[in-house]
Amino acid sequence: MRPPLVLTIAASDSDGASGLQSDLKTFTALGAYGASAATMICAVNTQGLRGIHYLPGDVVRGQIDAVATDLLLDATKIGALGSAAVVEAVAAAVREHRDRLGRILLDPVMVGSDGSALISAEGARALRDSLVPLVDLLTPNMAEAAQLLGRPIATSLDEMREQALALQALGPQAVLVTGGRLEHDDAVDVLVHPGGTDLLRADRVPGRRVRGAGSTLSAAIAAQLARIEEYDRAGELEEIGEAGTDDDLVTIVASAREFLASAIENAGDWSISRSDSGYSTLNHLITLDKD
């Protein structure tokens, strides 16, 4: 017996709002055991980014090797990588350990919430050419999708769909382009997968300037993918359908979006900063609070 296991390969964010800290909290809230490989150390708080220390590629690779050769992983989430050297190190690790990493999700973090660049131009090219083709699910926001494709940011759902399909053509089985920046009455994400395209809609949470939403959403998806693998091991897939079907993926993404919305809404009364001018946080404990 064991819980579903998820590895996050991401930045360490000192304020706990994003990066591997929020990933690990999300995994725990959704019933998964989390392991981590740090790619960079970020001095950051609700006011913005103060500094970054990029870890060498061999240090990042060593962490992944240590986890992948020992832990029985069901899913792996890849977040901010920072440099071309780290991207190539992670891509090499994915190629070597592909059968040990479970389902692989890439959240291509390129720009921080305050507009700070989190990856070099060379790193962005390496991300597109070396890593994007290797993953099962790619989850860029609109700006990241445009940057990966070298196009302007989408201004309509049709353009979002076109960019998602163009990214899928690079190799991922599925692509989720999150549409939080689209000027629309509700929040709409575009999910393309082998079976077609789905638009996922939800009410916007008004008046919140949140950091870490993208990390939390992708972490929640990774945790749910790991739970699919847990059912597969237990021979209980008749309860949720055949593992990996398009219907399962749509359900997983929809569930992750609900978790994110709850995490935003239920942190509305929180005040963790000495200042009122910074970003709001998320309540990753919401699922635990309900128990």
Phi, psi and chi 1 to 4 in degrees:
 res  aa     phi    psi   chi1   chi2   chi3   chi4
   1 MET       -  139.9  -66.6  -67.9  -66.2      -
   2 ARG  -160.5  158.2   64.9  174.9  175.7   85.4
   3 PRO   -78.3  167.1   32.3  -37.7      -      -
   4 PRO   -63.7  138.3   18.4  -28.6      -      -
   5 LEU  -114.3  133.4  -91.3   65.6      -      -
   6 VAL  -130.2  134.6 -168.0      -      -      -
   7 LEU  -102.6  130.8  167.5   63.9      -      -
   8 THR  -108.9  131.1  173.6      -      -      -
   9 ILE  -112.5  102.5  -54.9  169.5      -      -
  10 ALA  -161.2  175.5      -      -      -      -
  11 ALA   -74.9  151.5      -      -      -      -
  12 SER   -94.2  115.7  173.6      -      -      -
  13 ASP  -104.4  121.9  -78.2    7.2      -      -
  14 SER   -64.1  -26.4   55.6      -      -      -
  15 ASP   -89.6   -2.6   68.1  -13.5      -      -
  16 GLY    76.4    7.1      -      -      -      -
  17 ALA   -85.1  -23.0      -      -      -      -
  18 SER  -146.0 -171.4 -172.6      -      -      -
  19 GLY    65.1 -155.3      -      -      -      -
  20 LEU   -67.6  -24.1   61.5   84.8      -      -
  21 GLN   -64.5  -47.7  -77.1   85.3   -8.7      -
  22 SER   -69.9  -31.5   69.0      -      -      -
  23 ASP   -61.5  -48.8  -70.2  -11.0      -      -
  24 LEU   -64.0  -37.7  -66.9  172.0      -      -
  25 LYS   -65.5  -40.1  -73.5 -176.0  -78.1 -171.1
  26 THR   -65.5  -44.1  -60.5      -      -      -
  27 PHE   -56.6  -46.5  -61.8  159.5      -      -
  28 THR   -63.4  -43.7  -60.1      -      -      -
  29 ALA   -61.3  -29.9      -      -      -      -
  30 LEU  -101.6   14.4  -65.9  176.0      -      -
  31 GLY    82.4   22.7      -      -      -      -
  32 ALA  -115.7  149.7      -      -      -      -
  33 TYR   -86.9  129.1  179.9   99.1      -      -
  34 GLY  -107.8  135.6      -      -      -      -
  35 ALA  -118.3  163.9      -      -      -      -
  36 SER  -145.1  153.4   64.9      -      -      -
  37 ALA  -133.1  114.8      -      -      -      -
  38 ALA   -80.1  138.3      -      -      -      -
  39 THR  -106.8  -26.8   59.5      -      -      -
  40 MET  -159.5  158.2   64.6 -177.9   84.2      -
  41 ILE  -111.7  117.7  -50.2  -61.1      -      -
  42 CYS  -109.1  124.4  -63.0      -      -      -
  43 ALA   -86.9  105.4      -      -      -      -
  44 VAL  -147.7  147.9   62.6      -      -      -
  45 ASN  -142.0 -167.1   58.3   25.1      -      -
  46 THR   -67.8  -13.3   65.0      -      -      -
  47 GLN   -88.3  -18.9  -52.7  -57.8  -55.1      -
  48 GLY   139.0 -174.7      -      -      -      -
  49 LEU   -83.0  130.7 -175.3   65.9      -      -
  50 ARG  -104.4  -26.2  -67.6 -171.0  173.7 -170.4
  51 GLY  -179.5  157.5      -      -      -      -
  52 ILE  -134.6  136.5  -58.6  177.2      -      -
  53 HIS  -114.5  112.9  173.3   67.2      -      -
  54 TYR   -83.0  128.5  -64.5   99.4      -      -
  55 LEU   -80.3  148.2  -64.7  179.6      -      -
  56 PRO   -64.6  152.5  -19.0   31.6      -      -
  57 GLY   -59.3  -37.9      -      -      -      -
  58 ASP   -69.8  -28.9   61.5  -21.7      -      -
  59 VAL   -69.5  -42.1  172.9      -      -      -
  60 VAL   -64.5  -45.2  177.2      -      -      -
  61 ARG   -61.1  -40.4  175.0   66.5 -170.2  -90.2
  62 GLY   -59.9  -39.2      -      -      -      -
  63 GLN   -65.2  -44.1  -64.1  173.0   81.4      -
  64 ILE   -63.8  -44.9  -59.9  170.2      -      -
  65 ASP   -58.9  -43.4  -70.7  -14.2      -      -
  66 ALA   -60.9  -42.8      -      -      -      -
  67 VAL   -74.0  -47.0  173.2      -      -      -
  68 ALA   -66.7  -30.1      -      -      -      -
  69 THR   -84.0   -4.2   55.6      -      -      -
  70 ASP  -124.1  -55.5 -178.4   40.6      -      -
  71 LEU   -76.9  147.5  -60.5 -171.2      -      -
  72 LEU   -89.4   82.1  -61.6  168.5      -      -
  73 LEU   -77.1  141.7  -62.6  171.3      -      -
  74 ASP  -104.4  -24.0  -62.0  -59.2      -      -
  75 ALA  -157.3  156.1      -      -      -      -
  76 THR  -134.7  130.5  -63.1      -      -      -
  77 LYS  -109.9  130.5  177.2 -154.7  160.6  172.1
  78 ILE  -111.8  127.6  -56.2  170.2      -      -
  79 GLY  -116.3 -131.3      -      -      -      -
  80 ALA   -67.6  131.9      -      -      -      -
  81 LEU  -116.1  -32.5  -59.7  179.5      -      -
  82 GLY    90.1  -47.7      -      -      -      -
  83 SER  -136.2  160.7   69.1      -      -      -
  84 ALA   -62.4  -37.2      -      -      -      -
  85 ALA   -62.2  -41.4      -      -      -      -
  86 VAL   -70.4  -40.7  170.4      -      -      -
  87 VAL   -56.4  -47.4  172.1      -      -      -
  88 GLU   -66.4  -37.0  -64.5  -66.0   -6.8      -
  89 ALA   -64.5  -42.0      -      -      -      -
  90 VAL   -67.9  -41.8  171.5      -      -      -
  91 ALA   -61.3  -41.6      -      -      -      -
  92 ALA   -64.0  -40.0      -      -      -      -
  93 ALA   -64.8  -40.7      -      -      -      -
  94 VAL   -62.2  -43.6  168.8      -      -      -
  95 ARG   -62.7  -40.5  -71.5 -169.2  -67.8  -91.0
  96 GLU   -73.3  -39.4  177.9  172.2  -15.5      -
  97 HIS  -106.4   21.2  -59.3  -61.4      -      -
  98 ARG   -50.5  -41.2 -172.9   63.5 -175.9   85.6
  99 ASP   -78.7   -7.8  -65.9  -22.8      -      -
 100 ARG  -104.8  -10.7  -62.6  170.1  173.3  170.2
 101 LEU   -93.7   -6.0  -65.0  174.2      -      -
 102 GLY    69.7 -154.3      -      -      -      -
 103 ARG   -76.1  135.0  -56.2 -172.4 -172.6 -157.9
 104 ILE  -110.4  125.3  -59.5  176.2      -      -
 105 LEU  -115.4  133.6  179.6  154.8      -      -
 106 LEU  -116.8  117.9  171.8   59.8      -      -
 107 ASP  -101.2   99.7  179.1   17.9      -      -
 108 PRO   -78.2   75.4   31.9  -35.5      -      -
 109 VAL   -68.8  121.9  179.8      -      -      -
 110 MET  -124.7  -31.5  -63.7  179.9  170.0      -
 111 VAL  -135.0  134.6  179.4      -      -      -
 112 GLY   -72.8  168.7      -      -      -      -
 113 SER   -59.8  -28.5  -61.9      -      -      -
 114 ASP   -91.5    8.9   62.2   -5.4      -      -
 115 GLY    91.3   -0.1      -      -      -      -
 116 SER   -69.2  134.9  -56.8      -      -      -
 117 ALA   -71.3  129.2      -      -      -      -
 118 LEU  -110.4    1.6  -62.3  179.1      -      -
 119 ILE  -151.6  145.8 -166.2  167.3      -      -
 120 SER   -75.7  164.6   64.5      -      -      -
 121 ALA   -60.7  -40.4      -      -      -      -
 122 GLU   -63.1  -39.9 -178.4 -176.8   14.5      -
 123 GLY   -64.3  -39.2      -      -      -      -
 124 ALA   -63.7  -39.9      -      -      -      -
 125 ARG   -65.2  -41.8  -72.0 -168.4  -64.9  -89.5
 126 ALA   -64.3  -38.0      -      -      -      -
 127 LEU   -58.4  -49.0 -165.6   69.6      -      -
 128 ARG   -65.6  -43.5  179.9 -167.1   61.8 -145.9
 129 ASP   -85.7  -34.9  -62.0  -22.0      -      -
 130 SER  -102.6  -31.9  -61.6      -      -      -
 131 LEU  -107.7  -41.8 -166.5   53.1      -      -
 132 VAL   -53.2  -41.8  165.8      -      -      -
 133 PRO   -66.0  -13.7  -22.5   35.0      -      -
 134 LEU   -94.2   -9.7  -57.1  177.8      -      -
 135 VAL   -99.3  160.8  -55.4      -      -      -
 136 ASP   -82.8  -38.9  -62.3  -53.6      -      -
 137 LEU  -138.2  130.4  175.3   61.5      -      -
 138 LEU  -110.3  132.6 -179.8   68.9      -      -
 139 THR  -128.0   64.3   63.5      -      -      -
 140 PRO   -79.3  153.7   32.5  -36.8      -      -
 141 ASN   -82.0 -178.7   60.7   33.0      -      -
 142 MET   -62.2  -40.2  -65.7  168.7   62.3      -
 143 ALA   -67.4  -40.4      -      -      -      -
 144 GLU   -67.9  -39.5  -68.0  159.8  -11.6      -
 145 ALA   -60.4  -44.7      -      -      -      -
 146 ALA   -64.2  -41.7      -      -      -      -
 147 GLN   -65.6  -41.1 -173.1  171.5  -10.2      -
 148 LEU   -62.2  -34.3  -74.9  170.5      -      -
 149 LEU   -93.0  -10.3  -66.9  169.0      -      -
 150 GLY    68.4   37.6      -      -      -      -
 151 ARG  -123.8  166.0  -60.4 -177.4 -175.9 -179.2
 152 PRO   -66.6  156.2  -18.5   30.8      -      -
 153 ILE   -64.3  136.9  -63.9  175.7      -      -
 154 ALA   -59.9  145.7      -      -      -      -
 155 THR  -119.2    4.9   58.3      -      -      -
 156 SER  -152.1  165.1   67.8      -      -      -
 157 LEU   -63.6  -37.2  -74.0  176.1      -      -
 158 ASP   -61.2  -41.7  -73.7  -19.5      -      -
 159 GLU   -69.4  -36.6  -71.4 -178.6    3.2      -
 160 MET   -60.4  -44.2  -77.8  179.4   64.0      -
 161 ARG   -63.4  -43.1 -175.7 -175.0  -66.2  108.8
 162 GLU   -60.8  -42.1  -70.3  172.2    3.4      -
 163 GLN   -70.0  -36.7  -67.4 -168.4    5.7      -
 164 ALA   -62.3  -42.6      -      -      -      -
 165 LEU   -66.5  -37.9  -70.3  168.2      -      -
 166 ALA   -65.0  -37.6      -      -      -      -
 167 LEU   -70.0  -38.7  -70.1  169.2      -      -
 168 GLN   -61.0  -34.2 -174.8 -173.0   33.0      -
 169 ALA   -65.4  -17.5      -      -      -      -
 170 LEU   -76.9  -13.4  -63.3  177.9      -      -
 171 GLY   141.9  -31.3      -      -      -      -
 172 PRO   -63.2  147.5  -18.3   30.6      -      -
 173 GLN   -67.0  -34.9  -66.3 -177.8   20.3      -
 174 ALA  -143.8  154.1      -      -      -      -
 175 VAL  -137.4  131.0  176.7      -      -      -
 176 LEU  -114.8  113.0  174.7   70.8      -      -
 177 VAL   -99.6  117.3  177.8      -      -      -
 178 THR   -86.2  134.4   56.6      -      -      -
 179 GLY  -107.3   33.0      -      -      -      -
 180 GLY   -60.3  -25.3      -      -      -      -
 181 ARG   -91.0   -4.8  -57.0 -173.2 -176.3 -169.1
 182 LEU   -74.7  133.5 -170.1   67.0      -      -
 183 GLU   -76.1   93.4  -66.3 -175.4    3.3      -
 184 HIS  -146.1  155.3 -150.1  -87.4      -      -
 185 ASP   -64.1  -35.7  -68.5  -21.2      -      -
 186 ASP  -121.4  170.1   49.0    9.4      -      -
 187 ALA   -85.6  122.1      -      -      -      -
 188 VAL  -123.1  125.4 -174.3      -      -      -
 189 ASP  -110.2  149.0  -62.6  -18.5      -      -
 190 VAL  -111.5  122.4  174.8      -      -      -
 191 LEU  -115.5  118.6  175.0   65.1      -      -
 192 VAL  -109.9  139.5  -61.6      -      -      -
 193 HIS  -149.8  175.1   47.6   78.0      -      -
 194 PRO   -57.1  -25.5  -29.1   36.2      -      -
 195 GLY   -89.3   -4.5      -      -      -      -
 196 GLY   140.0 -146.9      -      -      -      -
 197 THR  -130.5  138.0  -58.3      -      -      -
 198 ASP  -126.7  138.9  -75.8  -87.8      -      -
 199 LEU  -102.4  124.7  -59.1 -178.7      -      -
 200 LEU  -109.1  120.2  -64.1  100.0      -      -
 201 ARG  -114.6  148.9  -59.1  175.5 -177.8  -89.2
 202 ALA  -156.6  157.3      -      -      -      -
 203 ASP   -67.3  141.8  -65.8  -24.3      -      -
 204 ARG   -73.1  147.2  -69.2 -173.0 -178.5  -84.4
 205 VAL   -90.6  111.1  179.5      -      -      -
 206 PRO   -74.6  151.3   28.6  -34.1      -      -
 207 GLY    71.1   15.2      -      -      -      -
 208 ARG  -115.0  129.1  -60.6  -61.2  -53.0  -76.8
 209 ARG  -108.0   92.3 -169.1  163.6  158.1 -100.5
 210 VAL  -106.4  141.0  172.3      -      -      -
 211 ARG  -113.0  139.2 -168.6  172.2   76.7   80.3
 212 GLY   101.1    3.9      -      -      -      -
 213 ALA   -64.5  -43.0      -      -      -      -
 214 GLY   -64.6  -42.1      -      -      -      -
 215 SER   -62.4  -43.4  -68.7      -      -      -
 216 THR   -65.9  -42.5  -63.4      -      -      -
 217 LEU   -61.7  -49.6  175.7   64.6      -      -
 218 SER   -66.5  -35.0   55.1      -      -      -
 219 ALA   -65.8  -39.3      -      -      -      -
 220 ALA   -64.8  -38.7      -      -      -      -
 221 ILE   -63.9  -45.3  -65.2  171.1      -      -
 222 ALA   -60.1  -41.6      -      -      -      -
 223 ALA   -62.7  -39.9      -      -      -      -
 224 GLN   -69.8  -36.8  -60.8  -76.7   37.4      -
 225 LEU   -61.6  -39.7  -71.4  171.9      -      -
 226 ALA   -64.5  -36.9      -      -      -      -
 227 ARG   -68.4  -32.3  -66.2 -177.6   67.1 -177.1
 228 ILE   -59.2  -44.1  -73.8  -78.2      -      -
 229 GLU   -63.8  -34.5  -66.0  -64.2  -29.2      -
 230 GLU   -63.5  -44.3  178.7 -171.2   29.1      -
 231 TYR   -62.1  -38.2  -82.0  104.5      -      -
 232 ASP   -60.4  -45.7 -165.0    6.9      -      -
 233 ARG   -61.6  -37.3  -68.5 -165.7  -47.7  -88.2
 234 ALA   -83.8   -3.5      -      -      -      -
 235 GLY    68.5   30.7      -      -      -      -
 236 GLU  -112.8   26.0  -61.5  174.0   -5.2      -
 237 LEU   -71.1  -14.4  -75.3  174.0      -      -
 238 GLU   -62.9  -19.7   65.0  -88.0   12.9      -
 239 GLU   -77.6  -24.1  -63.4 -178.6   10.3      -
 240 ILE  -128.7    4.2   55.5  174.8      -      -
 241 GLY    91.6  167.9      -      -      -      -
 242 GLU   -61.4  133.9 -177.5 -177.7   -7.2      -
 243 ALA   -59.8  134.8      -      -      -      -
 244 GLY    86.8    4.0      -      -      -      -
 245 THR   -72.4  161.0   63.9      -      -      -
 246 ASP   -59.4  -39.2  -63.9  -28.0      -      -
 247 ASP   -60.9  -40.8  -73.0  -15.6      -      -
 248 ASP   -61.8  -42.8  -76.3  -21.4      -      -
 249 LEU   -64.4  -43.1 -177.6   57.8      -      -
 250 VAL   -61.7  -42.7  173.3      -      -      -
 251 THR   -63.4  -42.8  -59.3      -      -      -
 252 ILE   -61.8  -47.6  -76.3  170.1      -      -
 253 VAL   -63.9  -42.1  173.2      -      -      -
 254 ALA   -61.7  -41.6      -      -      -      -
 255 SER   -64.8  -40.5  175.3      -      -      -
 256 ALA   -64.5  -38.1      -      -      -      -
 257 ARG   -64.9  -36.8  -65.5  172.5   88.5 -115.7
 258 GLU   -65.9  -40.5  -69.2  177.1    3.0      -
 259 PHE   -61.8  -44.1  175.8   79.9      -      -
 260 LEU   -61.7  -45.8  173.2   60.0      -      -
 261 ALA   -60.0  -40.7      -      -      -      -
 262 SER   -66.0  -39.2  -66.9      -      -      -
 263 ALA   -64.2  -34.8      -      -      -      -
 264 ILE   -73.2  -50.3  -64.6  172.4      -      -
 265 GLU   -62.8  -39.3  -68.8  171.5   -1.4      -
 266 ASN   -87.8    8.4  -72.8  -81.1      -      -
 267 ALA  -107.2   10.0      -      -      -      -
 268 GLY   -61.1  -29.9      -      -      -      -
 269 ASP   -96.0   -0.7  -65.1  -27.9      -      -
 270 TRP   -76.3  145.9  -78.8   13.7      -      -
 271 SER  -140.3   93.9  178.7      -      -      -
 272 ILE  -101.5   -7.3   66.9  168.0      -      -
 273 SER  -105.4  153.4  171.9      -      -      -
 274 ARG   -75.2  -11.7  -61.6  175.7 -174.2  -86.1
 275 SER  -119.3  153.1  170.2      -      -      -
 276 ASP   -97.2    3.4  -65.4  -30.9      -      -
 277 SER   -98.9   -4.8   62.4      -      -      -
 278 GLY   -93.1 -169.3      -      -      -      -
 279 TYR   -75.6  150.4  -75.4   91.2      -      -
 280 SER   -81.0  159.9  -61.4      -      -      -
 281 THR  -103.0 -179.4 -170.6      -      -      -
 282 LEU  -114.9  153.7  -56.4  177.2      -      -
 283 ASN   -99.9   90.7 -178.8   -2.8      -      -
 284 HIS   -74.6   -4.2  -65.2   93.7      -      -
 285 LEU   -90.7    2.5  -54.9  174.6      -      -
 286 ILE   -59.4  -40.4 -176.7   59.8      -      -
 287 THR   -66.3  -41.1  -60.8      -      -      -
 288 LEU   -66.2  -37.1  -60.4 -178.6      -      -
 289 ASP   -62.0  -28.1  -73.2  -15.7      -      -
 290 LYS   -78.6  -18.1  -70.5 -179.8  177.6  179.5
 291 ASP   -75.9      -  -69.5  -19.0      -      -
